[in-house]
């Protein structure tokens, strides 16, 4: 579950509801990297911000297909593949245990490698299909679907689910011809 948490925390560095993006500029990216365990002197560039944001949104696109049933854009695969070609990842062997992928490298490089290791781990474990993105376009929060049949489509039914259902209801009412509307209703 630790790998799931890593992915969710990375995806949720963008909070549309609150209007915040933890990766929006070099100082914020440096703060996030420090929180993730990269303790050395960090001085990310605008290009680093763009790369981190691009990777986050590519992984979000891949996870969106888990809740929509659609296919991710080919560009999302290309971004993740490009990140994997430059990431410092090694295969670690231990006596009595299966080989494991391990992220190496400092700063953003190490964080990207850690994200890719977590992504691989979650996909291999079968938990990837349970990482979903809220279908509310004003939210897009990443969550882990713990429902019995894995059919959740909103991060929270009480918030986004109710809003989206109310929007659909109002839209249907507006589109309904006048004669079909019940009497006494506008």
FILO-202878 format. One record per residue (C-alpha): residue in one letter; x, y, z. Coordinates in steps of 0.2 Angstrom, whole numbers, padded with zeros to 4 digits, always signed. Layout:
BEGIN
aXYZ
...
//
This chain:
BEGIN
x+0000+0000+0000
x+0015+0011+0002
x+0017+0012-0017
x-0001+0017-0019
x+0001+0031-0006
x+0016+0038-0016
x+0007+0038-0032
x-0009+0046-0024
x+0002+0060-0015
x+0011+0064-0031
x-0005+0065-0041
x-0014+0075-0028
x+0000+0089-0028
x-0013+0097-0039
x-0029+0102-0030
x-0041+0110-0042
x-0054+0112-0028
x-0042+0122-0017
x-0033+0130-0032
x-0016+0124-0026
x-0002+0116-0036
x+0013+0110-0025
x+0024+0108-0041
x+0019+0126-0048
x+0037+0134-0046
x+0055+0130-0042
x+0054+0134-0023
x+0038+0124-0021
x+0045+0109-0030
x+0061+0110-0019
x+0050+0110-0004
x+0040+0095-0010
x+0056+0086-0014
x+0062+0089+0004
x+0046+0083+0011
x+0048+0067+0000
x+0065+0064+0008
x+0077+0073-0004
x+0087+0082+0010
x+0101+0089+0000
x+0103+0107-0007
x+0090+0108-0020
x+0088+0121-0034
x+0076+0115-0047
x+0074+0124-0063
x+0058+0129-0072
x+0062+0114-0084
x+0062+0103-0068
x+0045+0110-0064
x+0038+0107-0081
x+0045+0089-0081
x+0038+0085-0064
x+0021+0092-0069
x+0021+0083-0086
x+0024+0067-0077
x+0011+0070-0065
x-0002+0073-0078
x+0003+0059-0089
x+0001+0047-0074
x-0016+0055-0070
x-0021+0052-0088
x-0016+0034-0086
x-0026+0032-0070
x-0041+0041-0078
x-0044+0026-0089
x-0047+0016-0073
x-0062+0026-0069
x-0068+0030-0086
x-0065+0013-0095
x-0057+0024-0109
x-0040+0023-0116
x-0026+0035-0110
x-0018+0046-0124
x-0003+0039-0132
x+0006+0054-0126
x+0004+0049-0108
x+0013+0033-0111
x+0027+0042-0121
x+0030+0054-0106
x+0031+0040-0093
x+0042+0030-0105
x+0054+0045-0108
x+0055+0048-0089
x+0060+0029-0087
x+0074+0031-0099
x+0082+0044-0089
x+0078+0038-0071
x+0091+0031-0060
x+0083+0014-0056
x+0093-0002-0052
x+0088-0020-0049
x+0093-0025-0031
x+0095-0043-0027
x+0094-0050-0009
x+0097-0068-0003
x+0080-0077+0000
x+0070-0063-0008
x+0064-0059-0025
x+0074-0045-0034
x+0067-0028-0032
x+0068-0011-0041
x+0076+0003-0031
x+0077+0021-0035
x+0093+0029-0034
x+0099+0047-0038
x+0097+0064-0029
x+0084+0077-0030
x+0071+0077-0044
x+0080+0062-0052
x+0078+0052-0037
x+0060+0057-0034
x+0055+0053-0052
x+0064+0036-0051
x+0054+0033-0034
x+0038+0037-0043
x+0042+0025-0057
x+0046+0011-0045
x+0030+0014-0036
x+0020+0014-0052
x+0028-0002-0057
x+0025-0010-0040
x+0007-0005-0040
x+0004-0011-0058
x+0013-0028-0054
x+0002-0030-0038
x-0014-0028-0047
x-0019-0012-0037
x-0017-0001-0051
x-0035-0003-0057
x-0041+0004-0040
x-0031+0020-0042
x-0044+0032-0050
x-0047+0050-0054
x-0063+0059-0049
x-0074+0061-0064
x-0079+0079-0058
x-0069+0090-0070
x-0068+0103-0057
x-0060+0091-0045
x-0049+0077-0053
x-0043+0071-0036
x-0034+0054-0036
x-0041+0041-0024
x-0040+0022-0021
x-0056+0013-0024
x-0060+0002-0009
x-0078-0001-0015
x-0083-0020-0016
x-0085-0020-0034
x-0072-0006-0038
x-0086+0005-0047
x-0083+0022-0038
x-0081+0036-0050
x-0080+0051-0038
x-0068+0055-0024
x-0083+0058-0012
x-0101+0054-0016
x-0106+0068-0003
x-0097+0081-0013
x-0093+0077-0031
x-0105+0064-0033
x-0120+0074-0027
x-0114+0089-0037
x-0112+0079-0053
x-0129+0071-0051
x-0138+0087-0048
x-0130+0095-0064
x-0135+0080-0074
x-0153+0082-0067
x-0154+0100-0070
x-0147+0098-0088
x-0160+0085-0092
x-0174+0096-0085
x-0168+0110-0096
x-0168+0099-0111
x-0185+0091-0108
x-0199+0098-0119
x-0211+0110-0111
x-0226+0097-0113
x-0217+0083-0104
x-0213+0094-0088
x-0225+0090-0073
x-0239+0103-0070
x-0234+0117-0058
x-0216+0115-0062
x-0205+0129-0071
//
